[in-house]
Every structure is written in C-alpha cells, then in structure tokens.
C-alpha cells in the first residue's frame, strides 16, 4: 500500500532527482511551529491620573490645578521587539538554524546575549517602565 502522508507526497523523488521538501529532524526550529508563534507578550498596562483643583483666594475665577499622570503604573515589562531574522545552514547539508540563541545542550549561547546580535526569537526591546508626569496649571 502506498504511503499517502503529506511528507511522502513531497519526498517521492527518484534516486537521481533532488528532494524539494523534507521532514525536519529532532531539535529543528523550522516551519513546524504553531500559529502566532512570534506574536509577543500580552500587554498589561494601567495608566492613572490624579487631579486636584484649588481655588485661589481673592478671586472666584482663578484656580490652580495640580495633576499627576502615571503611565504603566504596575511597572510591568512589555517586550515589543524580537529578533526575527533566521539564518539556516545550507539545505544541502543539514538545514539547521545558525543564529540560535541556545547551544545544543540547552545553555545560552554566550555570543548572543546582547540585543544587537541576539539569536532568532530573542527579545531585543521593551516598552518604557513606569513614567510619572507632573503638571501645574493656572486656570482663569
């Protein structure tokens, strides 16, 4: 009985023909990943604002407004940049990922610890942490 699997339909080249598609092996980082693999972290962000209005004595039409705005009040880290360039070895040899951020034993690759040369999929930037803005306004 013939093998009707997806891989068999693409790997049935003869002995003298080049195989166009092949199954990826163990520890492969090819296109077998699920949907939305590089989508990113959930964005948890709370912005707050506190306003205090004070009437100026001697005039009903004047007010001093003191306002404090706090952006990312929870001080959560939101990663918004990743290294998305994958470099593969020649398909004629083994097709493994060259710029992997991990070594074969699972430890971090020491040459890929900085964002400028991070491995494929590594976080390279994040949103600002807590920011506080103060404002003093005279209203008339």
N, C-alpha and C positions, 0 to 999 in steps of 0.2 A: 504494500500500500504506500502511495506517495505521501511525503510529508507536506501538508498544506499550511504549515505555520507561516507567519509573516516573514521570519528570518529565512526560511527555506525558499520562499519565492524570490528573494533578492540574492541569495548566496548559491544559486544553482548554476554558476558559470562553469564552463568546461575547463579541462586541465590547462589549456593554452589561453584562456581568457582571464582578464583581470576582474576580481570581485569588486563590485561598486559599493556595496553595503555589507557590513559585517556586524555581528553582535559584539557588544563591548564586554570586556572581561572584568575580573574582580578588581575592586578599588578604582573603578573608572568614574570619571566626572564628565561623561559625555552628555548627550541629549536625553538621557533616560530619566532626568529629574521631573518631578511633578509640576503641575501648573502653578504659576505665580511664585516660583522658587526664589527669585531675586526681588520680590515686592518690597520688602523692608519691614521695619518695626512699626508697631502701632503708635500713632501719635497721640500721646496723653499730654494735654496742655490745658492749664487753667490760668486765665488772666483775671486779675482783680483790680478794682478801683475803689478808692475811699475819698470822699469829698466832704469838706467842712466849710460852710459859709458863715462868715462872721460880719455882722453889721458894724459899720464904722460909727462911733459916737459923733454927734453933731450934724448928721445928715442922713436922712432916710434913704436917699438914692444911692449911697455908696456901700459896697460890700467887698470884703476881702475873701477870696476863695482859695483854700489850700487843698491841693489834690495830690494824691499818691497813687500811681499806677504800678502794679506789679505784674510783669509778664513772666510766664512759666513759674507760677507761684510754688508748685510742687517740686521744682528744681529737678525735673526728670530729664534724662539724657534721651534725645531722639536722634537716632542715626539717620542721616539723609543722603549719604553718599557711599557708594561701594565701587570697588574695582571690578569693572565688568568686562575687561579685555582678557579673553582666554587664549593662551598660546599652546598649541599642541605640537608634539613631535611629528615627524613625517609619517603620514598614513602607511607608507611602505614598510616602516619598521614596526612600531607598536601603537602609535596614536595616543600616547599618554599625555597628560597635562604637564607642561613645562613650568608654568608660573604658579604652582600650587603653594598655598600658604602653610601647608603642613608637610613634614617629611614622611617617608614611607612607614616609620614606626609610630606615627601619630603625634610626635612632638612638633612644636612650632619651628618653622624654618627661620633661622637667625638672620638671614639676608632679606627677609620680607616683613620686618617688624615696623618699619616706617611707612606712613601713608603714601609717600612718593613712589615707593617700589613695592607696595603691598601685593600679595598674591590674589588670585582670582576669588572674588566673593568677599574679600576683607572690607571692613568698614574703613572709610577714608575721611569722613567728615560728619559733624553733628550740628544740630541747631544750638543757638545760644542757650546758656543756662539762665538762671533767674536774673532778671533785669528790673531795676527799680527806677522809676522816673518821678521826680517831684516837681510840682508846679505851683507858683504863687501868682494869683491874678487879682487885679483891682477891677471890680465891675462898677459901672456907673450908668 
